[in-house]
Amino acid sequence: MIYDAIVIGGGAVGCAAARELSRYDLRIALCEKGEDVCVGTSKANSAIVHAGFDAMPGTNKARFNVLGSRMMEKLSRELDFSYRRNGALVLCFDEKAMPILEELLRRGIANGVEGLRIVAGEELHRLEPALSPAAVAALYAPTSAIVCPFGMTIALAENAAANGAEFFFYSRVTAICRRDGLYEVTAGGRVLKARTVVNAAGVYSDEIHNLVCGDKLTIQPRSGEYCLLDKRDGQLVDRTIFQLPGKLGKGVLVTPTVHGNLLIGPTATDQADKEATNTTAEGLDYAAKMAGLSVPDLPMRDTITSFCGVRAHLVGGSDDFVVGESADGFFDAAGIESPGLSSAPAIGVYLAELIAGKLGAAEKKDFAATRRDIPHLRELPLEERQALVRENPAYGNIICRCEQISEGEIVDAIHRVPGAKSLDGVKRRVRAGMGRCQGGFCSPRVMDILSRELNRPQTELTKSGGESKLLTGYTKEVQA
């Protein structure tokens, strides 16, 4: 079998590329080294749709950020994932730093960001009463937004699958060669052939690029630690609160999430290990301290979990995304760090258009542009809940008390394509285990459902794929 395009990487950019490629009369495959989509950088980030004022004008970061931001609201309606345009403030604490704020304003205007302005004094503190009194001014970006990164990535993947894209999991790419006008991609022990390849491998995008191209790339993994606070703190601020950016990124932010929590972070620490997603006491303390400069007296005692993501910082060059055709039929989306989540939809469209043009592919007449999410019981009016339970009684059996997630939602998550196969796969799709107790109550019950629906013994189930097995056996074995 010969594919027209193989996408390497199942994060936001890879799934966006697969979805946009599935618009065309093309045969598409996506290879992901993990057990599911959204298992790398796309699952552990700030969940911000950046307005686009930070990137230097004329760069790929600026171009795709602004285009992606403009696309996101419509895309969220088409694919039914959570999105809210809440706006953002970039704080300035010293009059001497006002030229930096004004430079961000000029940059944003040059990039085409709408509605940017500088606010100060009473107006600033009316917008966000919880801000530090030390904040003298801020850049206000009303087009900044928040999103569910899992919801977005999974929605893109499901829509791509519904339009014919095939997904190969546990398929780490170890070799790529060009033979007779085709790429032969060795992934997960199998060899797949394709006319084109899309490299969207995140922190491993340098390794994939270097298998094909003579101009070598180097990714520096950069970890960022976060604290997630309880929903009772989610109204402390309405907008995303940034500080003036530094050499390592946009700094530590304070933001509400689309699910009603409060998020602080990230730190920025260069690592040697691309899988270094462990949190540290030092890093989390630093995140809390820096966030406290923006919003004093943060209720850190309400932290329900902490986590760490690793972003793909490209070493050398112009500190920009590498997007486009880097070799004949080989297309890069490499070094996609912040604002990568914001940029993903636009990068997907751009790459799909390039590939469709190269292969002479026409758009499908029967492309399904929409996708409906799993019904979220907690968000439905009482009448709709009751109707859903009458149709399927499993929706009346609450499994996760913190987030009010029903058995019906979990079963739906498992049987979607691509569906959940692990505890974290369920968590990302329906939030069972993401609440105040972090799965302390519901995890055994979710495992019962996974075991039943997948027809696997519980000893084979994992937290997040691979060898992350949760059980080794029963405490009381039946003796013959």
C-alpha positions in Angstrom: 0.0 0.0 0.0 1.3 3.5 -0.9 0.1 6.5 1.0 0.1 10.0 -0.5 1.3 11.5 2.8 2.6 10.1 6.1 2.4 12.5 9.1 5.0 11.9 11.8 3.7 13.0 15.2 0.3 13.0 16.8 0.4 16.3 18.6 -1.6 19.5 17.7 0.4 20.2 14.6 0.5 16.7 13.3 -3.3 16.2 13.9 -4.0 19.6 12.3 -2.0 18.5 9.2 -3.7 15.2 9.0 -7.1 16.8 9.3 -6.4 19.4 6.6 -4.8 16.7 4.3 -8.0 14.7 4.7 -9.9 17.5 2.9 -8.2 16.3 -0.3 -8.5 13.1 -2.3 -5.4 11.7 -0.7 -4.5 8.6 1.3 -3.2 9.7 4.7 -1.4 7.9 7.5 -0.2 9.3 10.9 2.5 7.6 12.9 2.8 8.3 16.6 5.4 6.8 18.9 3.0 6.9 21.9 -0.3 5.0 22.6 -2.5 7.9 21.7 -2.6 11.3 20.2 -1.8 14.3 22.4 0.8 12.5 24.6 3.7 15.0 24.2 4.0 18.8 24.3 0.4 19.2 23.3 -0.9 17.7 26.5 1.2 19.9 28.9 1.3 23.6 28.0 -0.4 26.9 28.9 -3.5 26.2 26.8 -3.3 29.8 25.5 -4.3 31.0 22.0 -1.8 33.8 21.8 -2.9 37.0 20.1 0.4 37.3 18.2 2.1 40.4 19.6 5.3 38.7 20.9 6.8 37.2 17.7 9.1 39.3 15.5 7.3 40.6 12.4 8.0 38.7 9.2 8.7 35.4 11.0 6.8 32.1 10.7 6.0 32.4 14.4 4.2 35.8 13.8 2.5 34.7 10.6 1.1 31.3 11.8 0.3 32.6 15.3 -2.0 35.4 14.0 -3.6 33.2 11.3 -4.1 30.4 13.8 -5.6 32.7 16.4 -8.1 34.0 13.8 -9.1 30.5 12.8 -9.5 29.1 16.3 -13.0 30.2 17.2 -14.6 28.9 14.0 -12.6 25.7 14.3 -13.8 25.2 17.9 -17.4 25.5 16.6 -16.8 23.1 13.7 -15.1 20.5 15.9 -16.9 21.1 19.2 -14.0 21.8 21.6 -13.8 24.3 24.4 -12.6 27.8 23.6 -13.1 31.2 25.2 -11.8 34.6 24.1 -10.9 36.0 27.5 -8.2 38.5 26.5 -4.7 39.0 28.0 -2.7 41.6 29.9 1.1 41.9 29.8 2.1 43.6 33.0 4.8 46.3 33.4 6.0 47.0 37.0 8.4 49.8 36.3 8.0 53.0 34.3 11.5 52.5 33.0 10.3 49.3 31.3 7.5 51.1 29.4 9.6 51.1 26.1 9.5 47.3 26.1 5.7 47.4 26.4 5.5 49.9 23.6 7.8 47.7 21.5 5.4 44.8 22.0 2.5 47.1 20.9 4.4 48.1 17.7 5.2 44.4 17.0 1.6 43.4 17.5 0.3 46.1 15.2 2.9 45.1 12.5 1.8 41.5 12.9 -1.8 42.5 12.3 -3.2 41.8 15.8 -6.5 43.7 16.3 -7.5 45.8 19.3 -4.1 46.1 21.0 -3.7 49.0 23.4 -1.8 50.0 26.5 -3.9 50.4 29.7 -2.6 51.9 33.0 -3.6 53.1 36.4 -7.2 52.8 37.5 -8.4 51.3 34.2 -5.9 48.5 34.5 -7.0 47.6 38.1 -10.7 47.9 37.2 -10.1 45.3 34.5 -8.4 42.9 37.0 -8.9 43.9 40.6 -6.7 41.0 41.9 -3.5 42.4 40.2 -0.6 43.6 42.2 -0.7 47.3 43.1 2.8 47.4 41.7 1.6 47.0 38.2 1.7 50.4 36.6 0.6 49.5 33.0 -0.1 46.6 30.7 -0.5 45.8 27.1 -4.1 44.7 26.6 -4.7 42.0 23.9 -8.5 41.4 23.6 -8.1 38.7 21.0 -6.1 36.4 23.2 -8.0 33.3 24.2 -7.9 30.0 26.2 -8.6 26.6 24.8 -8.6 22.9 25.9 -5.4 21.6 24.2 -6.5 17.9 24.6 -9.9 18.7 23.3 -8.6 20.5 20.3 -6.0 17.9 19.4 -8.3 14.9 19.9 -11.0 16.7 17.9 -8.6 17.2 15.0 -7.6 13.6 15.1 -11.2 12.3 15.2 -12.2 14.5 12.3 -9.2 13.3 10.3 -10.1 9.7 11.0 -13.7 10.3 10.0 -12.4 11.6 6.7 -10.2 8.6 6.0 -6.8 9.2 7.8 -5.3 6.1 9.3 -3.5 6.2 12.7 -0.6 4.0 13.7 0.3 4.1 17.4 3.4 2.7 19.1 5.0 3.6 15.8 8.2 5.4 16.5 10.0 6.3 13.3 13.5 4.9 13.2 14.5 5.2 9.5 13.4 7.1 6.4 14.9 6.4 3.0 14.0 7.6 -0.5 13.6 4.9 -3.2 12.0 5.0 -6.7 10.4 8.3 -5.9 8.8 7.2 -2.7 9.7 7.6 1.0 10.0 4.3 2.9 9.3 5.1 6.6 10.2 2.4 9.2 7.8 2.9 12.1 7.0 0.5 14.9 8.6 -2.4 13.1 6.7 -1.9 9.8 7.7 -0.1 6.6 5.2 2.3 5.2 5.6 3.9 1.7 4.4 7.4 0.8 4.8 10.0 -1.8 5.3 12.8 0.8 6.2 13.0 4.5 5.2 15.6 7.1 7.6 15.9 10.1 5.6 17.1 13.1 7.5 15.2 15.7 7.8 17.9 18.3 11.0 17.6 20.4 12.1 14.8 18.1 11.6 16.9 14.9 15.3 17.5 14.6 16.0 13.7 14.6 13.4 13.1 11.9 14.6 16.0 9.8 18.2 14.8 10.1 17.2 11.4 8.7 16.4 13.1 5.4 18.0 16.5 5.1 21.7 17.5 4.8 21.2 20.8 6.8 21.1 19.4 10.3 18.8 20.8 13.0 19.2 20.6 16.8 16.3 20.8 19.3 17.0 21.9 22.8 14.4 20.5 25.1 13.1 23.2 27.4 10.9 22.1 30.3 8.2 24.2 31.9 6.6 23.4 35.3 3.0 24.3 36.2 0.6 24.3 39.1 -3.1 23.8 38.6 -5.4 25.2 41.3 -8.9 24.1 42.3 -12.0 25.4 40.5 -12.9 27.6 43.5 -10.0 29.8 42.5 -10.8 29.9 38.8 -12.5 33.4 39.0 -9.6 35.1 40.7 -8.6 36.6 37.3 -10.7 36.7 34.1 -7.9 37.4 31.6 -4.5 35.7 31.1 -1.9 37.6 33.0 1.6 37.7 31.6 4.7 39.5 32.6 7.2 41.1 30.2 8.8 38.3 28.2 12.5 37.4 28.7 15.2 35.4 26.8 13.6 32.0 27.6 10.0 32.9 26.7 6.9 34.6 27.8 7.6 34.1 31.5 5.3 32.8 34.3 1.6 33.5 33.7 -1.6 33.3 35.7 -4.7 32.3 33.7 -8.1 30.8 34.1 -8.7 27.6 32.2 -11.7 26.8 30.0 -12.7 24.2 32.6 -12.8 26.7 35.5 -9.5 26.1 37.2 -6.6 28.5 37.7 -3.2 27.7 36.1 0.2 29.2 36.9 3.5 28.6 35.1 5.6 27.8 33.2 9.2 27.9 34.3 11.8 27.5 31.5 14.7 25.2 32.1 16.9 23.7 29.3 17.3 19.9 29.7 19.4 17.2 28.2 16.6 14.7 28.2 13.7 15.1 25.8 11.4 13.1 28.1 12.3 15.2 31.3 8.7 15.8 32.4 9.4 15.5 36.1 8.5 18.4 38.4 10.8 19.8 41.0 10.2 21.5 44.3 12.6 24.3 43.2 10.7 24.8 39.9 7.3 24.8 41.4 8.4 27.2 44.1 9.8 29.5 41.5 6.6 29.4 39.5 4.5 30.3 42.5 6.9 33.1 43.5 6.9 34.7 40.0 3.2 34.3 39.6 2.7 36.0 43.0 4.4 39.2 41.6 1.4 39.5 39.2 -1.4 38.3 41.5 -0.5 38.5 45.2 -1.7 36.0 47.8 -2.3 33.2 45.3 -4.0 30.3 47.2 -1.3 27.8 46.5 -2.7 25.5 49.2 -5.5 24.8 46.6 -3.0 23.2 44.2 -4.7 20.0 43.0 -1.8 18.9 40.7 1.4 20.0 39.2 2.9 18.9 35.9 5.7 19.6 33.4 5.8 19.9 29.7 8.8 19.9 27.3 8.9 22.3 24.4 11.0 22.1 21.2 13.4 25.0 21.2 15.4 25.1 18.0 19.1 25.9 18.6 20.7 28.5 16.3 19.3 30.2 13.2 16.6 32.8 13.5 14.7 31.4 16.6 11.8 30.6 14.3 9.6 27.7 13.3 10.9 25.7 10.3 7.8 25.1 8.2 7.8 24.0 4.5 9.3 21.7 2.0 12.9 21.0 3.2 13.6 18.2 0.6 11.7 16.9 -2.3 8.4 15.7 -0.9 9.6 16.1 2.7 7.8 18.8 4.7 8.9 20.1 8.0 7.0 21.5 11.0 10.1 21.6 13.2 11.0 23.6 16.3 7.4 24.3 17.1 7.5 25.8 20.6 5.2 28.6 21.8 3.0 29.9 20.1 2.8 26.4 18.6 -0.7 25.5 19.9 -2.1 28.8 18.6 -0.3 28.3 15.2 -1.2 24.6 14.7 -4.4 25.1 12.7 -2.7 27.5 10.3 0.4 25.3 9.9 -1.9 22.4 9.1 -3.7 24.3 6.4 -0.4 25.6 4.9 1.3 22.2 4.7 -1.9 20.5 3.3 -2.1 23.1 0.6 1.5 22.7 -0.3 1.2 18.9 -0.5 -2.1 19.0 -2.4 -0.5 21.4 -4.9 2.5 19.2 -5.3 0.5 16.0 -5.8 -2.2 17.7 -7.9 -4.9 16.6 -5.5 -8.5 18.0 -5.6 -10.6 18.6 -2.6 -13.1 15.9 -1.6 -16.8 16.7 -2.4 -17.8 14.7 0.7 -15.4 16.1 3.3 -17.0 16.2 6.7 -15.9 19.5 8.2 -17.7 19.0 11.5 -17.4 16.7 14.5 -19.5 16.4 17.6 -17.8 15.9 21.0 -18.9 13.4 23.7 -21.9 14.8 25.5 -20.7 16.3 28.8 -23.4 15.6 31.4 -22.3 18.3 33.8 -22.8 21.0 31.2 -26.3 19.9 30.1 -29.6 21.4 31.3 -31.6 19.0 33.5 -34.1 18.1 30.8 -31.3 17.1 28.3 -29.6 15.1 31.0 -32.8 13.2 31.7 -33.4 12.5 28.0 -29.8 11.2 27.6 -30.2 8.9 30.6 -33.5 7.6 29.2 -31.8 6.8 25.9 -28.7 5.3 27.5 -28.9 4.5 31.3 -25.0 4.4 31.5 -25.2 8.2 31.4 -27.0 8.1 34.8 -24.1 6.3 36.5 -21.7 8.9 37.8 -18.1 7.5 37.9 -16.0 10.6 38.6 -17.7 12.6 41.4 -15.3 15.6 41.2 -16.0 16.3 37.5 -19.5 14.6 37.3 -18.4 12.2 34.6 -20.7 9.3 33.8 -20.1 5.8 32.6 -21.7 6.6 29.3 -19.1 9.4 28.6 -16.2 7.0 29.4 -17.6 4.3 27.2 -18.0 6.8 24.4 -14.3 7.9 24.9 -13.1 4.3 24.6 -15.0 3.6 21.4 -14.2 6.8 19.5 -11.7 6.6 16.6 -9.0 7.1 17.7 -10.2 6.1 21.2 -8.9 5.9 24.7 -6.9 2.8 25.6 -5.5 4.0 29.0 -6.4 5.8 32.1 -4.9 9.0 30.8 -6.6 8.5 27.4 -10.0 8.6 29.2 -8.9 11.5 31.3 -7.9 13.7 28.3 -11.2 13.0 26.6 -13.8 13.4 29.4 -11.8 14.6 32.4 -12.4 11.6 34.7 -9.6 12.0 37.2 -8.9 15.6 36.6 -10.8 17.0 39.5 -10.0 17.8 43.1 -9.1 14.2 44.1 -7.1 13.6 40.9 -8.6 10.1 40.3 -8.3 8.9 43.9 -11.9 7.8 43.9 -12.7 7.1 40.2 -9.6 5.4 38.9 -10.5 1.8 39.9 -14.0 2.3 38.4 -12.6 3.7 35.2 -10.2 0.7 35.0 -13.2 -1.7 35.4 -14.8 0.0 32.4 -11.7 0.0 30.3 -11.2 -3.7 31.1 -14.7 -4.5 30.1 -14.9 -2.4 27.0 -11.4 -3.4 25.6 -11.8 -7.0 26.7 -8.4 -6.9 28.5 -7.5 -8.0 32.0 -6.9 -5.1 34.4 -3.3 -6.3 34.8 -2.7 -5.3 31.1 -4.1 -1.8 31.5 -1.8 1.2 31.7 -1.8 4.8 33.0 -0.4 6.2 29.8 0.7 3.4 27.5 4.0 1.5 27.3 5.0 -0.1 30.5 3.1 2.2 32.8 1.0 -0.7 34.2 -1.2 0.0 37.1 -1.7 -3.5 38.6 0.4 -6.6 38.9 -2.2 -9.1 40.2 -4.8 -9.7 42.8 -4.1 -9.4 46.5 -6.0 -12.7 47.0 -5.4 -15.3 44.3 -7.8 -18.2 44.1 -5.8 -21.3 45.0 -6.6 -24.6 43.3 
